[in-house]
Amino acid sequence: MKITSDILDHVRDIYTKRREPESLRPLAAAYWRTLLGLALLAVAGSILWGVVMLFSVLDDLGTSPQATLPTAAFNRAALDSIVSQFTARQKALQDMETNPPTAIPDPSK
């Protein structure tokens, strides 16, 4: 317990005298070590994350995919019905071109 209180007392003294040049070096060293530790932690974390993702991809490559047939994108009868409707519409438009309606009412009256 004495060791931790001595360390805390020393840190408190350094912090209270932070404006003096003698106390600036230990603060700078602690700051630098903190930054190096955080950078090391970030690099180690990113490497660990990359290894985990690599092994998950390799694990997925080892498994076989499901052997199911894809479902049909459309129904043949429904497609034939739609095509016949388009054909009937095209025939009706061609009939209108050859035999236009005779009397078109005036919408303004």
C-alpha positions in Angstrom: 0.0 0.0 0.0 2.9 2.3 0.7 4.2 1.8 -2.8 1.0 3.0 -4.5 0.7 6.0 -2.1 4.3 6.9 -2.9 3.6 6.7 -6.6 0.4 8.7 -6.3 2.2 11.3 -4.2 5.0 11.6 -6.8 2.4 11.9 -9.6 0.5 14.6 -7.7 3.7 16.5 -7.0 4.7 16.4 -10.7 1.2 17.5 -11.8 1.1 20.4 -9.3 4.5 21.6 -10.5 3.7 21.1 -14.2 4.7 24.7 -15.0 8.3 24.1 -13.8 10.8 22.8 -16.3 12.1 20.1 -13.9 8.6 18.5 -13.8 7.9 18.8 -17.6 10.1 15.8 -18.6 8.3 13.1 -16.5 4.9 14.4 -17.8 6.1 14.3 -21.4 7.5 10.8 -20.9 4.2 9.6 -19.4 2.3 11.2 -22.2 4.5 9.6 -24.8 4.2 6.2 -23.2 0.5 6.6 -23.1 0.3 7.5 -26.8 2.6 4.6 -27.7 0.5 2.2 -25.6 -2.7 3.3 -27.3 -1.1 3.0 -30.8 0.2 -0.5 -29.9 -3.3 -1.4 -28.7 -4.9 -0.2 -31.9 -2.4 -2.0 -34.1 -2.8 -5.2 -32.1 -6.6 -4.9 -32.2 -6.7 -4.4 -36.0 -4.4 -7.3 -36.6 -6.5 -9.5 -34.3 -9.7 -8.4 -36.1 -8.1 -9.2 -39.5 -7.1 -12.6 -38.4 -10.6 -13.3 -37.1 -12.1 -12.2 -40.3 -9.6 -14.2 -42.3 -10.5 -17.4 -40.4 -14.2 -16.8 -40.8 -13.8 -16.4 -44.6 -11.6 -19.5 -44.8 -14.2 -21.4 -42.7 -17.0 -20.3 -45.1 -14.9 -21.5 -48.1 -14.6 -24.9 -46.5 -18.3 -25.5 -46.2 -20.3 -26.7 -49.2 -23.2 -24.4 -50.4 -26.8 -25.6 -50.2 -27.7 -27.7 -53.2 -31.2 -26.3 -53.9 -32.6 -25.4 -57.3 -33.5 -21.8 -57.9 -37.1 -20.9 -58.1 -38.6 -19.9 -61.4 -38.5 -16.2 -62.0 -41.9 -16.2 -63.8 -44.8 -18.5 -64.6 -45.1 -19.6 -68.3 -48.9 -19.3 -68.2 -48.8 -15.8 -66.7 -46.2 -14.7 -69.3 -48.4 -16.0 -72.1 -51.4 -14.1 -70.7 -49.5 -10.9 -70.5 -48.1 -11.3 -74.1 -51.6 -11.9 -75.4 -52.9 -8.8 -73.6 -50.1 -6.7 -75.3 -51.0 -8.3 -78.6 -54.7 -7.4 -78.2 -53.8 -3.8 -77.2 -51.5 -3.4 -80.2 -54.3 -4.7 -82.5 -56.8 -2.3 -81.0 -54.4 0.6 -81.5 -53.8 -0.4 -85.1 -57.5 -0.6 -85.7 -57.9 2.9 -84.3 -55.3 4.2 -86.7 -57.0 2.7 -89.7 -60.6 3.7 -88.5 -60.4 6.8 -86.4 -63.4 7.8 -84.4 -65.6 10.2 -86.4 -67.0 12.6 -83.8 -64.8 13.7 -80.9 -66.7 15.9 -78.5 -65.3 19.3 -77.6 -64.1 19.2 -74.0 -64.5 23.0 -73.6 -68.3 22.9 -74.0 
